[in-house]
Amino acid sequence: MFLLWLFASIVCVFLPWSGEPSVLHAESPGDIIIGGLFPIHVKTNRSTAPGPLSCTQYEIRQFLRTQVMIYAIREINKRTPRPLPNYTIGFDIYDTCADVSFAIRATHELLKNHSDPHSCLLAEPKTKAVIGAGSSEVSIAVARVLALSSVAQISYSATSELLSRKLKFPTFLRTTPSDKHQTKAIAELVKKFNWKTVGIVGSDDEYGKYGSDTLNDIFEEMKDICIEFSDILPGYFFQNNSKANDCLDELVRKIQNSTAEAIILFTKKSNVAAIIGAAVKYSLNRTWIASDTWSTSEKLSSLSGIEKAGEVFGFISKRKEVPGFKDYVISSMFNGTTNAILNNYITQFCPTKSEENRESNFPLKKTAKKSLKCLDSMDLTNYIDQDASYNTYLAVEVIVEGLRSLLKCDHRQCKRSTNFTALELLMEIKKVNFTVNGTHVQFDSNGDPFLGYDILYWNMTQSKESTRITKIGEYEPEGNITVPNDLVRNQVTAFNCSKTCEPGQELKKQNKGKVCCYDCVPCADGEYSDGEECKRCRKKEYSSENRDKCLLKKDDFLKRSHPFIVFLSVLELFGIIVTIGFAVVFTIYRKTPIVKAVGGYLSFVELFSLLACFCLSLIFVGKPNSTFCKVGLPLFGIASSLCISCILANLLQILVGFNFDLKKRSWIKNLNQPLTVVTIVSGFQVIQCVIWMICYGPHPEEIPFSHTILIYCDKGSDAFFITMVGYNAILALICFLFAFKGKQLPDLYKNANLISISMLLFLIVWIFFIPIYLNLIGRYTQAIESIAILISCYGILGCHLAPKCYIMLFRKEINNEKAITEYIRNHYEQTNMPVVTS
C-alpha cells in the first residue's frame, strides 16, 4: 500500500495537467461530483512532451458516450420527483486518449481536493465516484490509483476477469458482464453448434491474455471440443511494419492450413481489423466468433468483400436504448448544452471561419452555434450504440441510487448532508438492488452485475451494399443459451475428421497442434467400445483383451480345495478328534488324582473351549459370508479366554495347596473359588465381544482388482480386536507368572512347568499375529487366523493335557494318592522343610 501511495505521489509531482490548453475536459458544478474517463481520441503526440497534448479524432460513438453521461446527470437533476431533492450532481469528464499515462493524469485531476489542489490523495477527493475507463488495460491502471482513496469506479465496457479480484481492485465495479461469463457463453455457442475443433487468437494485453487463457481452460475440460491452435498476438501486431506483417502472414497461413470449424478472435479491434482484412484479401471463408470488442463494429462489417472472410457470430452485453437520448439528439441537437467535449466535436466536424473559437478552448459562442446546423447533415442516431452507452447510463443510475441510500433521501428531502467520504458511498453502491428501465441491477461479491449477452450474427445476404448485424439469441448468466433451431448445426460438416473406429476404440481429442485433432485410441483398462464411445464396465466386470466387451470378474478367496487349506483342515479335524479323545479319557479317569490335579471339572470346561476353538478355525477358510465373518473372531475370543481362565483357576488351586505362609494362605484361599474366577475372568471378554459383534462386528468386504474381486472378512473395529487379543494375552501372561512361581512346588505331574510352556507359546504366537493381521489384506488373511488358533490350541492341548492322558493310560502307578504323598515327603525331606498333610 505504501508503494502505491508513493507511486501516486510521483504522479502528482511529475504529471501536472491543469492549464494545458489542448486538454479535452468537460465539467459542470454540483454539490456532488461524478468523474468520467472516456477514450474520445486514440492517438497521442508525445514528441513535444511535456508540452501540450494533441489527440486525433477517434469515433463519433466515443463522443456520444460522454454525452450520455452528461445527459443522464442532467435528466436526474431535473427529474420529478428528484432522487436527491436537496442537491444537484455535477460532472468532471476527461479524455484518456485510450492511453494509460493520460488516464492516470486524468485520475490525479479527479482526486484533487478543492481546498488544496496539490495535496495529492492526502485529503478527501472532490470526486466521489468515477465512471470509466473504457478498456480493461486502462481500467486496471486507473483502479490501482482510485483504490488509494477508496473512490468507487464503475466501468461501462472493461470486461477483463482480472478486475473481479477484489483483493487487487477493491473499489472496481462494472455495468457490463465479466469475460468469465463471455468465455462461458462462447464455449456454450460452440457446443450448441456441435463444432468439434476451434482456433483461439488472443493478444498480449489484459483483455486478450486472460480471455484466451480462460477459453483454453474451458475447452480443455470439455470432452468433445478440441483446440487446434491458440495464438497470443504481440503488442505490435496492429502496426503497419514488416515485423507486424510477418506475424500476420504466419497467422494467415496457420488459419489456411487448419481444420478448425470456428476461429475465436478474443482481442482488441485494431488487431481484428488486420486479421479480417487479410481474411477478405485471401478469401479465407471461415466461421469467426467475435468477442464484445468488435462484434458490433460497423467499420469491419462494412468492409468491401467482407463476405469473403466468412460468417461471423458475436457477443455483446445485453443492449437497450438510453431512454430519451435519441430524441434528445434529434430534437435539441444539444441546443443549450455547453461543454468542451461538444465544442471540440463541433470544431472537428463543423469548422467555422472564426479562429476565435479555437483559441478560447472552444467556447460555444453565437458564431459557433451556427455550426450546429451542419450536424443536420449527419445522422448521429446511427452512431448511438446500445451497449456501452446504455451501460454508461446504468453507471450513473447506480451512483445515484447509492447516493439516495447513503443520504437517506425521500421525495422531499435528504436527511444527511454531503459531508460523506468516498468509502461510504462505495459501500452503498456495492449494496444497490434496484430496477431501472426494465434492467435489474445488482452486484455480486466481485463487483460484477448479473447481466447476460446478446448473440449477434453478421447477415451478409440481405444487402449487397452492407452487412446487417442482427441479434439471433441470448445467453443468461445461469448458462442458458438460446439460438434459432435453423442455425444450429446438427452435425459437423466442413472440417470434421471422418474416421470410423474399430471395436475397442473411440474417437478422442488429442494434443493441440495436429491437422486433425481427433484420432481413434484404444479404450482404457476397464472400458469397452463397439466402435463409438468408450464406456465403463460395471463394478464387477473388466474389459476383454480387445476392449470390445466386458467380462465378469472372478471372486478371489482361498477355496477349500486349495492344498494349503486342505492341510489346515486336516490339522483342524485332527485337533477335534484328539480333543474328543482326551475328553473320553478324562471322563473315564475323572475320579483319579491326576484329573483333580488339573482342576477336576474345570478340565472338561477347558476341553470344551479347545474343541470350540478347533471348530471355529474351520469357518475361517472358504468363501466368507456375513454370518461366519461376524461370529468367528468374537467367539474365538470368548472360547480362548474361557480356556485360559480355567488354567488360571487351576494354578490358584496349586498355590493354595502348597503355600504354608498363614497370612498369604488366607488371602490366596479367598481367591480359590474356581467357578467364580472362571465366570468373572471370562465374563469381561464375553461382554466386550458381544458388543463388538453387534455394533462393530467383522463383516465381508470386497476389493476389486483388474480381473478379480478379493473377498475377505474385515475385522470391523480395530479397537475391539486389539482389546480381545490383548485381554487374552494378559491372562496368558498372568498364568505364565503364576506357573513360573509354582515350578518350585512338589508337583508330581509337572503341571506348573507344562502350563508355563503352553502360555509362553500362546504369548509368542499372538504377539507376532497382531501386527501381521492388522496390516495384511489378502486371500491368506483368514488362513493366518486359522494358523494362530491352531498353534495356540495345540500348545495348550499338547503341553497341558496330553501329558496327563499319557500318565492316565501308560503310567497308572503314579496316578494314586500314595505316589503323590511319597513324592511330596521326599521333596520336603530334601529341602529340610516340614511336611504338612491334611
Secondary structure, 3 states (H helix, E strand, C coil): CHHHHHHHHHHHHHCCCCCCCCCCEEEECCCEEEEEEECCEEEECCCCCCCCCCEEECCHHHHHHHHHHHHHHHHHHHCCCCCCCCCCEEEEEEECCCCHHHHHHHHHHHCCCCCCCCCCCCCCCCEEEEECCCCHHHHHHHHHHHHHHCCEEEECCCCCHHHHCCCCCCCEEECCCCHHHHHHHHHHHHHHCCCCEEEEEEECCHHHHHHHHHHHHHHHHCCCCEEEEEEEECCCCCCCCHHHHHHHHHHHHHHHHCCCCEEEECCCHHHHHHHHHHHHHCCCCCCEEECCCCCCCHHHHCCCCHHHCCCEEEEEECCCCCCCHHHHHHHHCCCCCCCHHHHHHHHHHCCCCCCHHHHCCCCCCHHHHHHHHHHHHCCHHHHCCCCHHHHHHHHHHHHHHHHHHHCCECCCCECCCCCCCHHHHHHHHHCCEEEECCEEEEECCCCCECCCEEEEEEECCCCCCCCEEEEEEEECCCCCEECCHHHCCCCCCCCCCCCCCCCCEEEEECCCCCCCCEEEEECCCCEECCCCCCEECCCCEEECCCCCCEEECEEECCCCCCHHHHHHHHHHHHHHHHHHHHHHHHHHCCCCHHHHHCCCHHHHHHHHHHHHHHHHHHCCCCCCCHHHHHHHHHHHHHHHHHHHHHHHHHHHHHHHHHCCCHHHHHHHHHHCCHHHHHHHHHHHHHHHHHHHHHHCCCEEEEEECCCEEEEEEECCCHHHHHHHHHHHHHHHHHHHHHHHHHHHCCCCCCHHHHHHHHHHHHHHHHHHHHHHHHHCCCCCHHHHHHHHHHHHHHHHHHHHHHHHHHHHHHCHHHCCHHHHHHHHHHHHHHHCCCCCCC
